[in-house]
Amino acid sequence: MIVVVVTGIGVASALWSWPRIKRLAAVRLRHIELVWVALVVQLMLFEWFARRIPMSVTETVHYLTYALTVTFIVLNRRVPGALLIATGTACNLIAIVANDGSMPASMDAWQRAGLRPIPPEVFENSAALSNPRLGFLGDIFAVPASWPLSNVFSIGDILIVVGGTYLAHQCCRPRSVPADDLAFSAI
């Protein structure tokens, strides 16, 4: 959820005038509903269903949400920021696949975020693992427990947020300004 919120803030940072809002609204993303479906299914899966359905079904549905997201990225690969978003998504997916369907989180980050322990029989999208495979791609960063939206996040999540923010800033910039002059304005 932290990725959605921070990406929303990044996108909002590009929308400080009505012309910019209109330029972003004019961007035509192909099959945006794939991302919305993936997001809603993941929220429902990990908030309600993961504790009520077999773990194998949860893993399969989790992978299907990534398939929807990857399909969306491929369809929109020419959009500014798509490469960053694709790289972040790939990093997350690689870590998830390497750890049997769950994003590995560092125990230290997990504790700093003040997250509750997850019983072994419950599947979560992120779990503190003592010996994760490709742990450096996992949730190794933390928003501290004392902050709003405390949670853990990965380098892939950071790339997704930066890519989404870059997309918004590039799409909102005035067309009369050469792209080379604004190459780093979104960062």
DATAUR-V844889 format. One record per run of one state. SS is the DSSP state (H for helix, E for strand, C for the rest). FROM is the first residue (numbers start at 1). LEN is the number of residues. If there is no record, write none. Layout:
((SS	FROM	LEN) (SS	FROM	LEN))
This chain:
((C	1	1) (H	2	11) (C	13	5) (H	18	8) (C	26	7) (H	33	17) (C	50	5) (H	55	21) (C	76	6) (H	82	17) (C	99	4) (E	103	3) (C	106	1) (H	107	6) (C	113	13) (E	126	3) (C	129	6) (H	135	3) (C	138	1) (E	139	5) (C	144	7) (E	151	4) (H	155	18) (C	173	6) (H	179	4) (C	183	5))
